Amino acid sequence: MAEHGAHITTASVDDQPSIFEVVAQDSLMTAVRPALHHVVKVLAESNPARYGFLWKWFDEIFTLLDLLLQQHYLSKTSASFSENFYGLKRIVMGDTHKLQRLASAGLPKKQLWKSVIFLVLLPYLKVKLEKLISSLREEDEYSIHPPTSRWKRFYRAFLAAYPFVNMAWEGWFLVQQLRYILGKAQHHSPLLSLAGVRLGRLTVQDIQALEHKPAEASMMQQPAGSVGEKIKSALKQAVGGAASCLSTGLSTCVFFLQFLEWWYSSGNEETIKSLTALPTPPPPVHLDYNSDSPLLPQMKTVCPLCRKNRMNDTVLATSGYVFCYRCVFNYVRSHRACPITGYPTQVQHLIKLYSPEN
């Protein structure tokens, strides 16, 4: 029993990493996204005009930077950023111990792009799907679609099926990790198997090759001949330099980002609310019937968006302005900001107003 348990904490004969190492490297990039997301949120709240686009396009910007980072590491070290951080590498399935490529040679193109898809594209699609599910739940809760709508019946069935699909997806990963712990599988994640690779530790030869590779690359550089080759070489150097700067900065900040993840955890939620609360918006300017404003209507009963008498009055909690429910719901869902103040806003900040007459 003790010998079997030793497999969990020590490497096997072929340098297979322990479950703790592979789970730690998986959680590293998982911690980076929410930490950066909170940083961008604070920036957008402090200056919506300057940093609002970072909040609006955060998923796309993060995916682009992640693509640049992971492609650089996979082609230079045969590992993702987090795997290289923990001294691991990706080994092509079928390679024997004697014929294994050095980590400095990078992954073959087929395994490299499969790895990029599973490391970068799949998490992006998963995030977008979860946001779509959240949006559909909000629409269902606020009854945006008519009760007899065929579309409503379809997305209600989709919402009902999604938790079971997600549970099956997570269960697949859990079963694979259990098989890895028990020594019945070479992969802790099904995605590694689909990419045709497995994880192993860096050897002494790998480390020496990685240390000498930058020096050899600078010595072997030759002046490009044609203009096209010069442009291609310059672009390649620029992309490589950007990826190197990004990886160096991320390596330096990784512990700080993990601290941010803890800081913004649910246990510190009340503290964060008090420290990063939105500034109190100024009260609406008093307007008489002869004044003109590009933002606010003259009549107090008119919606600032549709310029008609308000229907189903709804106040935006982040700013205090009142709109038609349908107008402000569609605007906030599309722009994630208050139409008047520009403060970052979510659909959850909409509050319906009910008068005694209603």
N, C-alpha and C positions, 0 to 999 in steps of 0.2 A: 504493500500500500504506500509506504514512504517513497519507494522507488518510482511508483507511478505519479505521485504528487510532485516529485522533483521535476517532472517534465514541464510543469506549469511555470516554474521560475528559472529553469536553465535551458540552454540550447540543446537541441538534439544533435545527432552525429553530423548532419549536413548543415549545421549552423542555422537551423530554423529558429526564428525569434520567439520569445515567450508571448503568451496572451497579453501580459501587461504592457509589453512594448508596442504591440500592434494596436491595442486599444488606445494607448496614450497618443500614438501618432495620428490615429483617426480623430481623436478629440481636439487635437491642436488646431486644425483648420476649422473645425466646428466652432471653436471658441473665438476665432478671429472675426468671423462674419458679424455676430451680434455685437461684439465690442466696437468694431468700426461703424456699425449701424447706429449705435448710441452716440458715438463721436459726431457723426454727420448730423444726427438729430439735434444735438446741442448747438452745433454751428448754424443749422437752418433756423432754429428758434431765436438765436441771438441776432442773426442778420439774414432775414428771408430773401431780400433782394439779391444778395451776393452769393449765398450758399443754397438757395432754394432748389437749384437744378441738381445739386448733389443728392438731396433728399428724394427728389422726383425720379431721378434715373440711377438710384443707388445700385439696384440689382444689376443693371447693364454695365455700369462702370466697374463694379466689383468683379463681375464675370470676365470682363476684358482684361483687367489686371491679373486675375487668377489664371487666365489662359496664358498670358505672357510669362507669368512666374512658373507655372507647371511645365510648359513646353520647354523652357530654358533648363530646368532641373532634369527633366526626363531625357533630354538630348545630351546633357553634359555629365550627369551623374547616375543615370539609369534609375532614378527615384523621383518621387514627388518631393515638394519642399519639406513636408512634415516627416516623410520617411527618411530623407537625407539628414534632417535635424536629429533624428534618433539613431543614426548610423546604420540604416537599412538600405537595401537596393532591391530592384525588381529583376528577377531572373526569368528568362524565357523558358517556358515549359518544354521539356524534351532535351534541354542541355544537360549533358553529364557533368560531373564534377571536374573532369579534366578539360572539357571543351567550353567551360563557362567563359563568357565575355567579361572583360574588365568593366567596372562601373563607368570609367572615364570614356568608354567607347559609345555610351548611350544605348538606348533601346533601338531595335530595328523599327523601320517606319510603320509597319503594320501594328505592332504592339504599342508603339508610341502614340499613334492617333487613337487607338482603342482606349488607351489609358487616359488620354486627354478628354475623350467623350465622357468616360465614367467619372473622372475627377472634376470636370468643369461644367459640361453641358447638362449632365443628369441632375446635379444639385440645383442648377438654375431653373430647370423645368419643374423640379419638385417645389421650389419656392413659389414659382408662378402658379402652380396648381393649388397650393395651399391658400394663396391669396384669392384665387378664383373661388375656391370653396367658401372662404370667409365672406366674400362679396355676395355669393349666392345665398348664404345663410342670412345676411343682413337684408337682402331683398325679400326673402321669404318672411322674415320677421316683420318688416315694415309694409308688406303686402303691396309691392310696387306693381306686380302683374295681376290681372283680373283672376278671380278664383277659378273660372272655367277655362283658363288658358291651357292649351296643350303643352306649351313651353314650361309652364309651372309644374305640370304633372311630371314632365321629363326631368327637370332639375331636382324636383323633390325625390324622385327615384334615385338620381345620381347622388344626392346628399345622403340618402339612406344607405347606399351601397359603399360609399367611400370609406367609412370607418372600418368595414370588414376587409376591403382591399388593402388599406394601410396596415391593418393588423396582420394580414397574411404576408405583406412585404417585410415588416419588422420581424415577424416570426421566422421567415426564411433566413434572415441574417443571424438571429439568435441560435437557430439550429446549427447553422454553419460554424458559429463560434464554439458551441458545445462540442461539435465533432472535432474541431481544431484542438480544443483543450484535451480531449480524450485521445489525441493522436490518430484519429481516423481520417483526417483531411489535411492537405497541404496548404489550404487557404482558409483564412479566418473570415473572408468576405466573398460572396458569390461573384462580385464584380471583378475580382482578381482572376477568377477562373474564366470568366467571359472574355477578359482581356488577354488571356493566354500567358499569364505570368504568375509568379509566386514571390513571396518576400524572403529575403535572406540577409544575413549580417554582412557588412563590409569586411573584406579580408585585409590583411596587411598590404598585399599587392594592390588592392583597390585604392587604399588610402595613399600609398606612395604615388600611384599613377595620377590620382586627382590632384596631388600637390605639385607634381611636375608638369601637368598638362598646360597651365597658363603660360609657363616659361617657354615650352616647346611651341605653343601656338604663336607667340610673338616672334620667335626666331624663324619660323617657317613662312611668315607672311611675305608675299611677293607683290611688287607693284602691279596693279591691274593694267591691262593693255587698252582696250576700247573704253569708250565713254559708258556704254551699258554695263560693262564689268565694274567700272569704278562706282557707278551709282548703286549697283547691286551689293558691292562690297561695303559701301558707306551705309546703306540701309541695314545690312546684316550686323555691322558693328554698332549702329545706333540701337537696334533692337536688343542685341546682346548686352550693351552697356546699360540700357534701361532696365532689363531684367536683372542684371547684376546689382544695380543700385536698389531696385525694389526688394530683391532677396536679402541683401545686406541690411537694409533698413528694417525689414520685417523680422529678420533674425534677432536684431538688437531690441526690437520692441515687443517680441513675442511674450515675454514675461509681464510686461506692462499691459498688454492686451488681455492676458489671462486675469490680471488683477482687475481690469475694467469689467470683465465678465462677472467676477464675483461681486464687484461693487454695484453692478446693475442687476443683481439677482433679486428674487422676490423678497428675500430677507431684508434687503435695504431699500425696498420700494418706497416706503414713507420718507426716508431720508432723501432719496433722489428727488421725490416730488417737491420737497421743500427747497432743495438747492437749485433745481433746474426748472422751476415753475415759470410759466410764461409771464412776461411783464403785463401789468394791467393795462388794457387798451384805453386810449383816451375816449371820453364820452362823445357821442355824436354831436357834431356842430349844429347849433340851432339854426334852422333855415326858415325864412319867411317865404311867402308865396312868390315873391319876385326874384329870389336868388336862384342861381344856377349852380349845379354841382355835377361833375362827371361821374361821381360815385353814388351819391345819395339822392333819392327823389325828393320833390318838394312836399308831397303829401305824406303824412306819417303812416297812412294805411296802405301805401304802395310798396310793392316788392322791389328792392334795388336791382334785381336781375331781369325780371320780365317787364317791369314798369307798369304793372297792372295791380288792381286791388288784390291784396294777399288772400290766398286760399290755403287753409290748413296751416295757420301761423306756426313757424318753427324758429327757435332762437339757436344761434351758433354759440356754444359754451365758451369757445376760445376768444370771442370778440364781443358778444352781447348783441349783435345785430339780428334783426328778425327778417325772415324771408318766407316765400311760399315753400312748402315742404318739398314738392317735386323739383322746384328750381334749384334749391340749395343742395338737395340730395345728389342730383346729377352733377352739379358743379364740383362739390367736394369729392365725389367719387372719381371724377376725371382729373382734377387739379390738385387734390389733397391740400387745399389752402383756403383761407377765408377770402371771399371775393373783395371785401373792403380793406382789411388790414394786411392780408398776405401771410398771416400766421399759419404754420403747418397745422393741418386739421384732418381728423378722421371722421368717418360716418358716425362713430359712437359719440361724437360731440354734439350731435343734433338733439335738441330737446323740443318736443311739441308743446305748444301753449294751448291751454283750454280755458275759454272764457265762460262765465256763468250762463251766457245765452246758448252755448253749445252743449 
